[in-house]
Amino acid sequence: MTGGKAFVDTNVLLRAVSLDMALHREAATLVQQMWDRDVELWISRQIFREYLVQTTHPNTLSSSLTISQIMEHIEIIETLFHVADEIQEVTEQLLSLIQIYPTRGKQIHDANIVATMLVYGIDTLLTMNGKDFRRFSRQIHLVELPETT
């Protein structure tokens, strides 16, 4: 993939920026490879919220971060990635997707990522949770970071 746009799921973003997480090197390499290929990397406000959930959860990181450190990370992330806002068109696309694809409960978060991607013209998703997004494979291309190496 050269040029184009890719969306970075929370699980890849978290590992790419957290040195002490398993698969940090693989996630950071994947992100860097995309940048080297002039791919625009995107996240959304949802990804910020999910990042905050994970970094403030006591069992996610081996050494917990202070809120001040997390805020610094957010500021840096905001400069490195394009940020898609959750505009009305995203909501409309989400409602359309959940009518087409069987989607319930927490799967709505995944459908919202796909809705955001479609509205912003992003065709590729970098994720560790490919199985959660395969139902949308006619709409998006998945680049999966394997959970184990």
Secondary structure, DSSP 8 states (H G I E B T S, - for coil): --SSEEEE-HHHHHHHH-TTSTTHHHHHHHHHHHHHTT-EEEEEHHHHHHHHHHHHSTTTSSS---HHHHHHHHHHHHHHSEEE---HHHHHHHHHHHHHS---TTHHHHHHHHHHHHHTT--EEEES-HHHHGGGTTT-EEEE--S--
